[in-house]
Amino acid sequence: MIIPWEQLQPDTLTSLIKEFVTRDGTDYGFKETTTETRIEQVRAKLRQGEAVVLFSQSTGQCNIVARNSL
């Protein structure tokens, strides 16, 4: 189920994005970027509609995914 990111509390959204960008196995290529920069990049993707917050009712977990991967 897609959860509109605008309906999340700002602190909750930031925590979700931070967990996403610091997750083990997340690869951002050759250029090293700060966590804050990566958070803002993901936030921009959400605003642009290129990414969505996905909630799994079966596991109770949220994730951020590219819209075109749905």
Sequence and secondary structure as in RCSB ss.txt:
>XXXX:A:sequence
MIIPWEQLQPDTLTSLIKEFVTRDGTDYGFKETTTETRIEQVRAKLRQGEAVVLFSQSTGQCNIVARNSL
>XXXX:A:secstr
 EE GGGS HHHHHHHHHHHHHSTT    SS   HHHHHHHHHHHHHHTSEEEEEETTTTEEEEEEGGG 
